[in-house]
Amino acid sequence: MSAELAKKVVPMETEKRLSLKEKVSYGFGDFGNGFMFDLGQIYLLKFFTDVAGIPAAFAGTIFLVSKLFAAITDPIVGSSIDYRKNIGSRGKFRPYLLIGSMVLALLTILIFLSPDLSTTGKLVYAYATYMLWGLGYSFVNIPYGSLGAAMTQNADDRTSISTFRQIGSLGALFITSVAVMPILVKFDNPKVGYPVVMGLFAAIGVIWFYVCYRNCKERVVVKEAPREKLTFKSVIKTFVQNKPLLTLVLMTIFSISAYNIKSAMLVYFAQYNLGNVELMAYMNFIIIGSSFLGVVFLPKLVKIFGKKQTAMIGFGISVAADLINFLIPSNVYIFTILASIAFIGISIPNGITWALVSDIIDYGEWKSGERKEATTYSLFNFSRKLAQSLSGFLSGIGLGLVGYVPNVAQTAGALIGIKALLLLYPALALTLAMIIIGFMYKLTDKQHAVIVRELHQRS
């Protein structure tokens, strides 16, 4: 296996450390990504219920079905990327960032259009456009995530680019959470305001993807496509053989569903529980702004505690803050302080996740003799899509179950239900995520260092 691997994998410039410019540029990829992805996670459910006039339970089902469709197609997209050759100096993954982001920007506008159709017609349009959006997102996000593993195998550099990626992600979330609603309320007709504002932000996202494409370089290069034919069986085999990947997938289903349901429900909480939807911008300015603290200290925490223990610490902080916030009466000031602490906590494991994925790609290569960045990343992305479908479904179904009615004063039961969806579900989900990584994830930082040394010896 070592001789065969040596012919296939060329770790170009593996000893050369990444420059600050390249690390920052990689983070700009997730910054650009957020200008399209976050719009769907934060505002699309509210657009469906309050602008398009789709009942909340039906809107939640749109998220469930569309995200499940995207989850199923992700491994197919990832494997198809792994089985294509590099395009000269542009590499295997970078070209997707350039073209794919433009297509995704157009699809982002389409999902925020509300044609004058019957309820059935609106549902058909929403399903079709959002499923297409999910497919377009896969062709951008999977190559982008795979690019990180192809840039370096150095553990410190991987932690560093994961940190910059999380900074980029939080930066986009910060801007879209703070800026979108104040701009939207300036439009008299939200059916016009939504596609215009979303189109503007999506265009900005394309620019930042170009910066990432321009300045990042693939160094860990696979000369040949995997020998094994691309089949459903080969994809499942990659999944089953990689136990750390299975653990990360299970953890992510709970952690990302918690993260996304927070994003989707805050706008409802601000409008109905606190009585002013424009408070969302001010609260997010503090909540998301504070979470940068967790990311800034991420490399130091990893050096002291290691990736696994640091992730567990972050989960614990977030769970404690959310539980306290749920149990005490709603007050905009106390809520914002505790929500900020919770977001600092959850930003830590979310940042570490990207480094863990790159480590798992190396583990898969060490275990099987074949390097499949995109396939492995797409299988991880599969769990994120499942989590997103779960959070969207729970948001829509949950709103329906608690008696939510758009654009009217809510009942006491509905207000408690909104608060529970925002705080109690994330606390329970993150507790499960913490247990999973604590007891099931066995790939330590020391073991990964040994694996990288062996892979270099094989080459």
KEDOLO-363728 format. One record per residue (C-alpha): residue number from 0; x, y, z. Coordinates in pm, 1 decimal. Example, Ala and Ser with C-alpha at 12.3 -4.5 7.8 and 13.67 -1.06 7.14 Angstrom:
<palos>
+-----+----------+----------+----------+
!   k !        x !        y !        z !
+-----+----------+----------+----------+
!   0 !   1230.0 !   -450.0 !    780.0 !
!   1 !   1367.0 !   -106.0 !    714.0 !
+-----+----------+----------+----------+
</palos>
This chain:
<palos>
+-----+----------+----------+----------+
!   k !        x !        y !        z !
+-----+----------+----------+----------+
!   0 !      0.0 !      0.0 !      0.0 !
!   1 !    286.4 !    241.1 !     76.7 !
!   2 !    442.4 !    204.5 !   -269.9 !
!   3 !    110.2 !    260.5 !   -443.7 !
!   4 !     36.4 !    561.9 !   -228.8 !
!   5 !    374.1 !    712.5 !   -304.5 !
!   6 !    288.4 !    714.8 !   -675.0 !
!   7 !    -41.9 !    887.8 !   -621.5 !
!   8 !      0.5 !   1153.3 !   -354.0 !
!   9 !    252.1 !   1432.5 !   -382.6 !
!  10 !    264.3 !   1654.1 !    -70.2 !
!  11 !    404.9 !   1955.0 !   -252.2 !
!  12 !    568.3 !   2214.0 !    -28.4 !
!  13 !    437.9 !   2037.1 !    283.4 !
!  14 !    723.4 !   2176.6 !    491.9 !
!  15 !    650.9 !   2532.4 !    382.7 !
!  16 !    418.3 !   2707.2 !    625.5 !
!  17 !    120.0 !   2900.1 !    497.6 !
!  18 !    152.9 !   3276.9 !    478.3 !
!  19 !    -80.6 !   3504.0 !    672.1 !
!  20 !   -223.6 !   3627.3 !    340.9 !
!  21 !   -319.6 !   3274.1 !    239.1 !
!  22 !   -473.1 !   3194.1 !    578.3 !
!  23 !   -681.6 !   3512.3 !    574.0 !
!  24 !   -783.4 !   3451.9 !    211.8 !
!  25 !   -906.8 !   3105.7 !    299.6 !
!  26 !  -1121.3 !   3259.5 !    573.2 !
!  27 !  -1264.8 !   3501.3 !    317.5 !
!  28 !  -1413.6 !   3197.7 !    141.2 !
!  29 !  -1645.0 !   3130.2 !    435.2 !
!  30 !  -1704.6 !   3504.5 !    465.5 !
!  31 !  -1837.4 !   3505.8 !    109.2 !
!  32 !  -2021.6 !   3180.8 !    168.8 !
!  33 !  -2209.4 !   3332.2 !    462.3 !
!  34 !  -2344.9 !   3614.7 !    248.4 !
!  35 !  -2556.3 !   3351.3 !     73.8 !
!  36 !  -2593.0 !   3064.9 !    321.2 !
!  37 !  -2684.8 !   3276.3 !    626.0 !
!  38 !  -2961.9 !   3453.1 !    436.1 !
!  39 !  -3140.5 !   3122.3 !    390.6 !
!  40 !  -3083.7 !   3010.6 !    748.2 !
!  41 !  -3191.6 !   3335.2 !    915.4 !
!  42 !  -3458.6 !   3487.7 !    693.5 !
!  43 !  -3603.2 !   3225.9 !    459.5 !
!  44 !  -3845.5 !   3072.0 !    711.3 !
!  45 !  -3979.7 !   3416.5 !    800.7 !
!  46 !  -4005.1 !   3500.3 !    429.7 !
!  47 !  -4206.1 !   3182.6 !    369.2 !
!  48 !  -4445.8 !   3240.4 !    661.8 !
!  49 !  -4486.6 !   3619.8 !    663.1 !
!  50 !  -4432.1 !   3726.1 !    299.6 !
!  51 !  -4505.0 !   3429.4 !     73.9 !
!  52 !  -4799.9 !   3328.7 !    296.8 !
!  53 !  -4698.4 !   2963.8 !    334.6 !
!  54 !  -4829.3 !   2804.2 !    659.5 !
!  55 !  -4553.0 !   2748.5 !    915.9 !
!  56 !  -4586.5 !   2367.5 !    921.7 !
!  57 !  -4562.7 !   2351.6 !    540.2 !
!  58 !  -4266.3 !   2589.5 !    544.6 !
!  59 !  -4088.0 !   2363.7 !    794.3 !
!  60 !  -4149.0 !   2066.5 !    567.5 !
!  61 !  -3986.0 !   2255.2 !    278.5 !
!  62 !  -3668.5 !   2277.5 !    485.8 !
!  63 !  -3690.1 !   1911.8 !    583.6 !
!  64 !  -3738.9 !   1772.1 !    233.4 !
!  65 !  -3502.8 !   2012.0 !     54.4 !
!  66 !  -3219.2 !   1961.9 !    300.9 !
!  67 !  -3264.3 !   1585.1 !    294.6 !
!  68 !  -3241.6 !   1601.4 !    -84.2 !
!  69 !  -2920.2 !   1803.8 !    -52.6 !
!  70 !  -2784.2 !   1560.2 !    207.4 !
!  71 !  -2839.2 !   1268.0 !    -30.5 !
!  72 !  -2678.4 !   1446.5 !   -325.6 !
!  73 !  -2375.3 !   1569.2 !   -126.5 !
!  74 !  -2180.5 !   1237.9 !   -138.1 !
!  75 !  -2252.6 !   1216.1 !   -512.7 !
!  76 !  -2122.9 !   1570.1 !   -566.0 !
!  77 !  -1817.4 !   1506.3 !   -347.1 !
!  78 !  -1728.5 !   1180.6 !   -518.0 !
!  79 !  -1767.4 !   1333.6 !   -863.4 !
!  80 !  -1517.7 !   1603.7 !   -762.5 !
!  81 !  -1270.0 !   1346.7 !   -626.7 !
!  82 !  -1283.6 !   1154.5 !   -953.9 !
!  83 !  -1196.4 !   1453.1 !  -1174.1 !
!  84 !   -843.5 !   1558.5 !  -1257.6 !
!  85 !   -666.5 !   1877.8 !  -1157.5 !
!  86 !   -700.3 !   2169.0 !  -1399.4 !
!  87 !   -338.7 !   2278.5 !  -1435.4 !
!  88 !   -225.1 !   2537.0 !  -1184.2 !
!  89 !   -585.6 !   2603.9 !  -1077.5 !
!  90 !   -600.7 !   2268.2 !   -900.4 !
!  91 !   -895.4 !   2039.3 !   -838.0 !
!  92 !  -1108.9 !   2246.9 !   -599.1 !
!  93 !  -1046.1 !   2616.2 !   -666.0 !
!  94 !  -1229.0 !   2642.0 !  -1003.5 !
!  95 !  -1557.3 !   2547.9 !   -834.6 !
!  96 !  -1530.7 !   2851.4 !   -607.6 !
!  97 !  -1522.1 !   3089.2 !   -900.8 !
!  98 !  -1806.8 !   2959.3 !  -1118.8 !
!  99 !  -2013.1 !   2792.9 !   -849.5 !
! 100 !  -2043.8 !   3106.7 !   -636.1 !
! 101 !  -2193.4 !   3301.5 !   -928.2 !
! 102 !  -2457.0 !   3035.1 !   -985.7 !
! 103 !  -2529.6 !   3019.6 !   -613.5 !
! 104 !  -2579.2 !   3396.8 !   -599.1 !
! 105 !  -2845.9 !   3377.6 !   -870.0 !
! 106 !  -3019.8 !   3088.3 !   -692.7 !
! 107 !  -3016.0 !   3289.1 !   -368.2 !
! 108 !  -3225.4 !   3557.4 !   -534.9 !
! 109 !  -3467.7 !   3300.5 !   -677.0 !
! 110 !  -3552.8 !   3145.9 !   -337.4 !
! 111 !  -3662.5 !   3489.6 !   -209.9 !
! 112 !  -3909.0 !   3554.2 !   -492.1 !
! 113 !  -4280.9 !   3513.7 !   -426.1 !
! 114 !  -4474.5 !   3451.8 !   -748.6 !
! 115 !  -4844.2 !   3536.7 !   -745.5 !
! 116 !  -4961.9 !   3175.4 !   -735.0 !
! 117 !  -5198.7 !   2957.9 !   -536.6 !
! 118 !  -5074.4 !   2804.0 !   -212.2 !
! 119 !  -4996.6 !   2483.6 !   -401.0 !
! 120 !  -4811.2 !   2679.3 !   -669.6 !
! 121 !  -4608.2 !   2864.2 !   -406.5 !
! 122 !  -4516.0 !   2535.9 !   -242.2 !
! 123 !  -4404.3 !   2384.1 !   -574.1 !
! 124 !  -4194.8 !   2694.2 !   -651.3 !
! 125 !  -4041.8 !   2699.0 !   -301.0 !
! 126 !  -3950.5 !   2329.0 !   -314.2 !
! 127 !  -3800.6 !   2352.3 !   -663.6 !
! 128 !  -3590.5 !   2663.1 !   -605.8 !
! 129 !  -3468.5 !   2563.7 !   -260.9 !
! 130 !  -3367.9 !   2215.2 !   -377.3 !
! 131 !  -3176.8 !   2370.8 !   -667.2 !
! 132 !  -3018.3 !   2616.8 !   -424.5 !
! 133 !  -2905.3 !   2324.0 !   -206.2 !
! 134 !  -2746.5 !   2149.6 !   -504.2 !
! 135 !  -2570.5 !   2470.5 !   -608.9 !
! 136 !  -2447.1 !   2520.5 !   -253.6 !
! 137 !  -2296.3 !   2170.0 !   -251.8 !
! 138 !  -2090.7 !   2246.0 !   -563.2 !
! 139 !  -1939.9 !   2545.6 !   -382.7 !
! 140 !  -1914.3 !   2438.3 !    -20.4 !
! 141 !  -1771.1 !   2088.5 !    -70.1 !
! 142 !  -1475.5 !   2204.6 !   -285.5 !
! 143 !  -1416.8 !   2492.5 !    -44.1 !
! 144 !  -1408.4 !   2263.8 !    259.1 !
! 145 !  -1187.1 !   2014.0 !     74.7 !
! 146 !   -946.0 !   2291.9 !    -20.9 !
! 147 !   -840.8 !   2332.4 !    343.6 !
! 148 !   -706.9 !   1975.5 !    358.8 !
! 149 !   -530.1 !   2022.5 !     25.1 !
! 150 !   -353.5 !   2342.8 !    134.2 !
! 151 !   -151.4 !   2195.1 !    422.5 !
! 152 !    -99.6 !   1895.4 !    649.1 !
! 153 !     67.0 !   2099.8 !    921.5 !
! 154 !   -139.7 !   2074.0 !   1243.2 !
! 155 !    -78.0 !   2434.4 !   1353.3 !
! 156 !   -161.6 !   2570.8 !   1008.6 !
! 157 !   -481.3 !   2367.5 !   1001.7 !
! 158 !   -589.4 !   2506.4 !   1336.4 !
! 159 !   -498.9 !   2852.3 !   1209.1 !
! 160 !   -697.1 !   2832.4 !    884.0 !
! 161 !   -987.7 !   2678.0 !   1074.9 !
! 162 !   -976.5 !   2981.1 !   1302.7 !
! 163 !   -978.8 !   3219.8 !   1008.7 !
! 164 !  -1258.8 !   3019.8 !    851.6 !
! 165 !  -1466.7 !   3052.7 !   1166.8 !
! 166 !  -1384.8 !   3424.6 !   1181.6 !
! 167 !  -1504.9 !   3456.4 !    822.3 !
! 168 !  -1820.6 !   3262.0 !    899.0 !
! 169 !  -1895.4 !   3470.4 !   1207.6 !
! 170 !  -1811.7 !   3790.7 !   1020.6 !
! 171 !  -2069.6 !   3712.6 !    754.4 !
! 172 !  -2323.9 !   3607.1 !   1015.4 !
! 173 !  -2255.6 !   3928.5 !   1205.7 !
! 174 !  -2315.0 !   4149.5 !    900.8 !
! 175 !  -2617.4 !   3962.4 !    764.1 !
! 176 !  -2779.0 !   3945.1 !   1109.7 !
! 177 !  -2724.7 !   4313.4 !   1182.3 !
! 178 !  -2765.2 !   4480.2 !    843.4 !
! 179 !  -3036.2 !   4289.4 !    654.2 !
! 180 !  -3343.9 !   4366.4 !    864.8 !
! 181 !  -3285.2 !   4744.8 !    892.6 !
! 182 !  -3252.1 !   4758.9 !    512.5 !
! 183 !  -3556.0 !   4536.0 !    454.0 !
! 184 !  -3788.0 !   4750.6 !    665.6 !
! 185 !  -3710.4 !   5048.7 !    438.1 !
! 186 !  -3905.5 !   4880.7 !    157.8 !
! 187 !  -4280.1 !   4934.8 !    155.1 !
! 188 !  -4328.4 !   4607.1 !    -29.2 !
! 189 !  -4135.0 !   4312.4 !    122.3 !
! 190 !  -4192.5 !   4111.7 !   -195.8 !
! 191 !  -3961.1 !   4361.5 !   -365.1 !
! 192 !  -3733.7 !   4420.2 !    -68.1 !
! 193 !  -3634.6 !   4059.4 !     -8.4 !
! 194 !  -3497.2 !   3971.1 !   -355.5 !
! 195 !  -3326.4 !   4310.9 !   -392.1 !
! 196 !  -3150.9 !   4295.1 !    -54.5 !
! 197 !  -3061.0 !   3928.5 !    -89.3 !
! 198 !  -2924.4 !   3990.6 !   -437.9 !
! 199 !  -2702.8 !   4269.4 !   -306.5 !
! 200 !  -2557.3 !   4053.8 !    -29.3 !
! 201 !  -2511.9 !   3755.3 !   -260.6 !
! 202 !  -2311.0 !   3969.6 !   -504.5 !
! 203 !  -2080.5 !   4071.3 !   -219.4 !
! 204 !  -2036.6 !   3702.6 !   -138.5 !
! 205 !  -1916.4 !   3628.2 !   -492.5 !
! 206 !  -1645.0 !   3895.0 !   -458.5 !
! 207 !  -1503.2 !   3735.2 !   -144.5 !
! 208 !  -1508.0 !   3390.5 !   -301.2 !
! 209 !  -1293.5 !   3534.2 !   -580.4 !
! 210 !  -1041.3 !   3659.5 !   -322.1 !
! 211 !  -1020.3 !   3307.1 !   -180.6 !
! 212 !   -983.3 !   3154.8 !   -528.1 !
! 213 !   -714.3 !   3403.7 !   -621.1 !
! 214 !   -486.0 !   3368.5 !   -318.9 !
! 215 !   -509.6 !   3005.5 !   -202.2 !
! 216 !   -297.0 !   2721.0 !   -336.4 !
! 217 !   -339.5 !   2343.5 !   -336.8 !
! 218 !    -21.5 !   2174.5 !   -212.0 !
! 219 !   -128.9 !   1820.1 !   -120.9 !
! 220 !   -197.7 !   1700.2 !   -473.7 !
! 221 !   -348.8 !   1368.2 !   -583.0 !
! 222 !   -200.2 !   1272.1 !   -919.0 !
! 223 !   -459.3 !   1009.8 !  -1006.3 !
! 224 !   -827.5 !    958.4 !   -936.8 !
! 225 !   -911.6 !    679.9 !   -690.4 !
! 226 !   -878.1 !    331.4 !   -844.3 !
! 227 !  -1211.0 !    209.7 !   -710.8 !
! 228 !  -1507.2 !    285.8 !   -936.0 !
! 229 !  -1746.4 !    558.9 !   -828.2 !
! 230 !  -2046.6 !    367.4 !   -697.2 !
! 231 !  -2289.2 !    394.2 !   -410.0 !
! 232 !  -2099.2 !    105.5 !   -248.4 !
! 233 !  -1764.9 !    290.5 !   -272.4 !
! 234 !  -1913.3 !    597.9 !   -104.3 !
! 235 !  -2060.2 !    392.0 !    180.8 !
! 236 !  -1728.6 !    205.6 !    214.6 !
! 237 !  -1545.0 !    535.4 !    263.0 !
! 238 !  -1797.1 !    626.8 !    531.3 !
! 239 !  -1790.8 !    297.3 !    722.1 !
! 240 !  -1411.6 !    259.1 !    722.3 !
! 241 !  -1359.7 !    598.1 !    885.7 !
! 242 !  -1483.6 !    574.1 !   1246.2 !
! 243 !  -1373.3 !    927.4 !   1343.6 !
! 244 !  -1582.8 !   1055.6 !   1052.3 !
! 245 !  -1887.1 !    864.0 !   1175.2 !
! 246 !  -1845.0 !   1018.3 !   1519.8 !
! 247 !  -1806.0 !   1369.8 !   1382.0 !
! 248 !  -2115.4 !   1325.1 !   1165.2 !
! 249 !  -2324.5 !   1220.7 !   1465.3 !
! 250 !  -2194.9 !   1510.2 !   1676.6 !
! 251 !  -2257.5 !   1760.1 !   1398.4 !
! 252 !  -2622.4 !   1662.1 !   1354.9 !
! 253 !  -2687.6 !   1790.5 !   1706.4 !
! 254 !  -2444.2 !   2084.2 !   1716.9 !
! 255 !  -2540.1 !   2240.0 !   1383.9 !
! 256 !  -2913.1 !   2189.3 !   1434.6 !
! 257 !  -2876.1 !   2381.1 !   1762.5 !
! 258 !  -2675.6 !   2656.5 !   1593.6 !
! 259 !  -2920.6 !   2695.8 !   1305.6 !
! 260 !  -3238.6 !   2691.6 !   1512.1 !
! 261 !  -3092.0 !   2977.7 !   1718.1 !
! 262 !  -3037.9 !   3177.9 !   1398.4 !
! 263 !  -3387.5 !   3107.1 !   1264.9 !
! 264 !  -3580.3 !   3174.6 !   1587.1 !
! 265 !  -3412.9 !   3495.2 !   1707.9 !
! 266 !  -3608.3 !   3713.6 !   1465.4 !
! 267 !  -3936.9 !   3571.5 !   1603.5 !
! 268 !  -3819.2 !   3618.4 !   1963.9 !
! 269 !  -3723.1 !   3981.2 !   1899.0 !
! 270 !  -4051.3 !   4064.3 !   1725.7 !
! 271 !  -4295.5 !   3889.7 !   1956.2 !
! 272 !  -4131.4 !   3815.7 !   2293.6 !
! 273 !  -3943.4 !   4146.9 !   2312.4 !
! 274 !  -4191.0 !   4345.5 !   2101.7 !
! 275 !  -3957.3 !   4498.2 !   1840.9 !
! 276 !  -3813.9 !   4312.2 !   1540.4 !
! 277 !  -3547.2 !   4580.9 !   1492.3 !
! 278 !  -3396.4 !   4477.9 !   1828.1 !
! 279 !  -3258.3 !   4177.1 !   1640.9 !
! 280 !  -2994.7 !   4393.8 !   1474.1 !
! 281 !  -2874.4 !   4542.8 !   1803.2 !
! 282 !  -2874.3 !   4209.3 !   1985.2 !
! 283 !  -2686.2 !   4035.0 !   1705.1 !
! 284 !  -2431.2 !   4315.9 !   1701.1 !
! 285 !  -2342.4 !   4222.8 !   2059.9 !
! 286 !  -2409.2 !   3846.4 !   2050.1 !
! 287 !  -2218.3 !   3764.4 !   1733.9 !
! 288 !  -1959.1 !   4032.7 !   1798.2 !
! 289 !  -1882.5 !   3873.6 !   2134.7 !
! 290 !  -1841.0 !   3530.5 !   1979.5 !
! 291 !  -1523.1 !   3649.9 !   1806.8 !
! 292 !  -1360.7 !   3622.2 !   2150.4 !
! 293 !  -1399.5 !   3246.0 !   2143.2 !
! 294 !  -1245.7 !   3224.3 !   1797.8 !
! 295 !   -954.7 !   3453.8 !   1880.8 !
! 296 !   -854.0 !   3234.0 !   2174.4 !
! 297 !   -918.1 !   2910.4 !   1982.9 !
! 298 !   -554.4 !   2836.8 !   1881.8 !
! 299 !   -431.2 !   2894.0 !   2239.2 !
! 300 !   -706.0 !   2676.7 !   2386.7 !
! 301 !   -621.1 !   2396.1 !   2142.6 !
! 302 !   -253.1 !   2416.2 !   2237.3 !
! 303 !   -341.9 !   2383.5 !   2607.0 !
! 304 !   -628.2 !   2132.6 !   2599.7 !
! 305 !   -621.2 !   1974.5 !   2252.2 !
! 306 !   -900.7 !   1985.0 !   1994.8 !
! 307 !  -1137.6 !   1737.9 !   2160.9 !
! 308 !  -1127.2 !   1883.4 !   2512.0 !
! 309 !  -1154.1 !   2239.5 !   2381.1 !
! 310 !  -1468.1 !   2147.1 !   2185.8 !
! 311 !  -1623.1 !   1995.8 !   2499.2 !
! 312 !  -1545.5 !   2310.7 !   2700.9 !
! 313 !  -1720.0 !   2522.8 !   2436.7 !
! 314 !  -2027.7 !   2300.2 !   2436.8 !
! 315 !  -2046.8 !   2315.0 !   2816.1 !
! 316 !  -2034.8 !   2696.1 !   2823.4 !
! 317 !  -2312.9 !   2723.7 !   2564.7 !
! 318 !  -2540.2 !   2471.5 !   2737.8 !
! 319 !  -2510.8 !   2643.7 !   3076.7 !
! 320 !  -2583.8 !   2989.7 !   2934.5 !
! 321 !  -2886.7 !   2873.9 !   2731.6 !
! 322 !  -3042.7 !   2686.7 !   3024.4 !
! 323 !  -3012.5 !   2989.3 !   3254.3 !
! 324 !  -3151.4 !   3215.2 !   2981.4 !
! 325 !  -3453.2 !   2990.3 !   2934.3 !
! 326 !  -3534.4 !   2965.2 !   3305.3 !
! 327 !  -3523.4 !   3336.3 !   3390.3 !
! 328 !  -3780.1 !   3598.2 !   3273.7 !
! 329 !  -3712.3 !   3757.0 !   2933.7 !
! 330 !  -3523.1 !   4084.2 !   2957.1 !
! 331 !  -3345.4 !   4229.3 !   2655.9 !
! 332 !  -3028.1 !   4311.5 !   2849.8 !
! 333 !  -2988.1 !   3988.7 !   3046.8 !
! 334 !  -3097.4 !   3785.1 !   2744.9 !
! 335 !  -2831.7 !   3948.4 !   2527.0 !
! 336 !  -2554.4 !   3893.0 !   2782.5 !
! 337 !  -2634.8 !   3523.8 !   2828.8 !
! 338 !  -2692.1 !   3471.7 !   2456.1 !
! 339 !  -2348.7 !   3626.1 !   2393.3 !
! 340 !  -2186.2 !   3382.4 !   2637.0 !
! 341 !  -2367.1 !   3093.3 !   2467.8 !
! 342 !  -2249.0 !   3207.6 !   2125.0 !
! 343 !  -1890.6 !   3239.9 !   2247.1 !
! 344 !  -1918.3 !   2880.9 !   2365.8 !
! 345 !  -2067.0 !   2734.2 !   2048.4 !
! 346 !  -1822.7 !   2923.8 !   1823.1 !
! 347 !  -1533.7 !   2724.3 !   1975.6 !
! 348 !  -1639.2 !   2369.3 !   1868.2 !
! 349 !  -1772.2 !   2504.8 !   1539.1 !
! 350 !  -1426.0 !   2641.9 !   1463.4 !
! 351 !  -1249.1 !   2321.9 !   1571.5 !
! 352 !  -1473.7 !   2110.9 !   1347.8 !
! 353 !  -1297.2 !   2227.7 !   1031.4 !
! 354 !   -957.8 !   2117.2 !   1166.8 !
! 355 !  -1107.4 !   1782.1 !   1270.2 !
! 356 !  -1238.8 !   1722.9 !    916.8 !
! 357 !   -892.1 !   1777.4 !    769.7 !
! 358 !   -743.7 !   1537.3 !   1027.3 !
! 359 !  -1008.8 !   1281.3 !    936.9 !
! 360 !   -921.7 !   1310.2 !    567.0 !
! 361 !   -560.6 !   1220.9 !    655.4 !
! 362 !   -685.3 !    932.6 !    869.9 !
! 363 !   -891.9 !    799.5 !    579.9 !
! 364 !   -590.8 !    813.7 !    347.4 !
! 365 !   -372.1 !    639.6 !    608.0 !
! 366 !   -635.4 !    371.8 !    660.9 !
! 367 !   -735.1 !    298.2 !    300.2 !
! 368 !   -438.0 !    412.1 !     90.8 !
! 369 !   -651.9 !    652.3 !   -112.4 !
! 370 !   -699.7 !   1021.8 !    -48.1 !
! 371 !  -1061.7 !   1133.2 !    -98.8 !
! 372 !  -1091.0 !   1490.1 !     25.1 !
! 373 !  -1418.7 !   1580.8 !   -142.9 !
! 374 !  -1588.2 !   1247.8 !    -70.6 !
! 375 !  -1493.0 !   1263.6 !    297.4 !
! 376 !  -1589.9 !   1628.8 !    328.3 !
! 377 !  -1921.2 !   1567.2 !    150.0 !
! 378 !  -2002.8 !   1285.9 !    392.3 !
! 379 !  -1934.6 !   1526.3 !    677.3 !
! 380 !  -2143.5 !   1785.8 !    494.3 !
! 381 !  -2417.8 !   1523.8 !    477.2 !
! 382 !  -2451.3 !   1555.3 !    855.3 !
! 383 !  -2470.2 !   1934.7 !    831.2 !
! 384 !  -2752.2 !   1909.7 !    579.2 !
! 385 !  -2936.1 !   1663.2 !    801.9 !
! 386 !  -2893.0 !   1908.2 !   1088.8 !
! 387 !  -3016.4 !   2196.5 !    876.3 !
! 388 !  -3321.3 !   1997.6 !    766.3 !
! 389 !  -3389.3 !   1906.0 !   1128.1 !
! 390 !  -3359.8 !   2265.0 !   1252.4 !
! 391 !  -3575.2 !   2403.1 !    970.9 !
! 392 !  -3835.8 !   2133.9 !   1021.9 !
! 393 !  -3841.8 !   2179.1 !   1400.0 !
! 394 !  -3869.1 !   2556.2 !   1360.2 !
! 395 !  -4165.4 !   2536.3 !   1125.3 !
! 396 !  -4342.9 !   2246.9 !   1295.6 !
! 397 !  -4262.4 !   2391.5 !   1638.2 !
! 398 !  -4414.7 !   2727.4 !   1550.0 !
! 399 !  -4726.1 !   2551.1 !   1428.7 !
! 400 !  -4752.8 !   2337.7 !   1741.4 !
! 401 !  -4720.0 !   2631.5 !   1981.9 !
! 402 !  -4993.8 !   2822.0 !   1797.7 !
! 403 !  -4787.9 !   3085.1 !   1615.0 !
! 404 !  -4993.1 !   3316.8 !   1389.9 !
! 405 !  -4797.4 !   3561.3 !   1166.6 !
! 406 !  -4813.7 !   3937.3 !   1223.0 !
! 407 !  -5043.2 !   3935.2 !   1530.0 !
! 408 !  -4986.4 !   3942.3 !   1906.8 !
! 409 !  -4897.4 !   3589.5 !   2020.7 !
! 410 !  -5058.2 !   3392.5 !   2302.1 !
! 411 !  -4863.2 !   3323.4 !   2623.5 !
! 412 !  -4818.7 !   2962.1 !   2514.0 !
! 413 !  -4679.3 !   3067.7 !   2176.6 !
! 414 !  -4431.2 !   3304.7 !   2344.0 !
! 415 !  -4303.6 !   3028.0 !   2573.0 !
! 416 !  -4281.2 !   2795.3 !   2273.1 !
! 417 !  -4072.5 !   3045.2 !   2075.7 !
! 418 !  -3837.9 !   3085.1 !   2372.7 !
! 419 !  -3806.7 !   2706.3 !   2411.4 !
! 420 !  -3720.8 !   2660.5 !   2044.1 !
! 421 !  -3460.0 !   2935.2 !   2073.4 !
! 422 !  -3295.1 !   2819.8 !   2397.8 !
! 423 !  -3411.3 !   2484.1 !   2534.7 !
! 424 !  -3366.3 !   2273.0 !   2221.6 !
! 425 !  -3010.6 !   2404.3 !   2161.8 !
! 426 !  -2917.0 !   2328.2 !   2525.2 !
! 427 !  -3039.5 !   1968.8 !   2495.2 !
! 428 !  -2883.4 !   1914.6 !   2150.9 !
! 429 !  -2543.7 !   2053.4 !   2253.0 !
! 430 !  -2542.3 !   1832.7 !   2562.2 !
! 431 !  -2576.4 !   1529.6 !   2334.6 !
! 432 !  -2302.5 !   1665.2 !   2104.3 !
! 433 !  -2069.3 !   1703.4 !   2403.6 !
! 434 !  -2135.7 !   1345.2 !   2518.3 !
! 435 !  -2075.4 !   1206.9 !   2167.6 !
! 436 !  -1738.2 !   1371.5 !   2110.0 !
! 437 !  -1631.8 !   1300.4 !   2468.6 !
! 438 !  -1694.4 !    924.9 !   2460.1 !
! 439 !  -1674.3 !    829.4 !   2091.4 !
! 440 !  -1405.7 !   1042.9 !   1921.8 !
! 441 !  -1075.7 !    851.3 !   1951.6 !
! 442 !   -846.0 !   1030.1 !   1701.0 !
! 443 !   -620.1 !   1232.0 !   1930.8 !
! 444 !   -386.2 !   1510.6 !   1820.8 !
! 445 !    -83.9 !   1289.4 !   1900.8 !
! 446 !   -222.1 !   1004.7 !   1689.7 !
! 447 !   -283.7 !   1242.5 !   1401.1 !
! 448 !     76.8 !   1366.8 !   1418.1 !
! 449 !    198.4 !   1005.9 !   1388.0 !
! 450 !    -35.1 !    948.5 !   1090.8 !
! 451 !     98.9 !   1254.6 !    906.1 !
! 452 !    458.8 !   1141.6 !    962.3 !
! 453 !    376.3 !    797.4 !    821.1 !
! 454 !    204.3 !    948.3 !    518.1 !
! 455 !    512.2 !   1160.9 !    446.9 !
! 456 !    733.9 !    852.8 !    480.3 !
! 457 !    518.4 !    667.4 !    228.7 !
! 458 !    558.9 !    947.8 !    -22.7 !
+-----+----------+----------+----------+
</palos>
